[in-house]
Amino acid sequence: MNQPGSKATQSSDSSSKVKAELSRFVKKRELSRQTGLSGETLKKYRDLGFLRENIHWIRINSKLVLYNLPLILDWLQNIHDPDSHWRAVEAYLTELPSNQIKQRR
């Protein structure tokens, strides 16, 4: 059994924190607060294809769009290094439950 503070426990804790962060979707207002980008700018980035649907943002219904906060923050950080950002996108997509290998019983 892992003792609190052991390397195995710390690794497991950090892994679950990363997974929780990778799937944190927020509304436009929260994203604007975190980034300083206006709603109009976010829509422009969506329309121009800088932010990709089902990766950087998802449409819940005709009035609600949610944004993947960790990936957009990464995109802003790596705006001049797209290869670095796409590594983060690939890591995010790999962690999605729909991309996990199903184990046979």
Buried (B, 14 or more C-beta within 10 A) or exposed (E): EEEEEEEEEEEEEEEEEEEEEBBBBBEBEBBBEBBEBEEEEBBEBBEEEEBBEEBBBEEEEEEEBBBBBBBBBBBEEBEEEEEEBBEBBEEBBEBEEEEEEEEEE
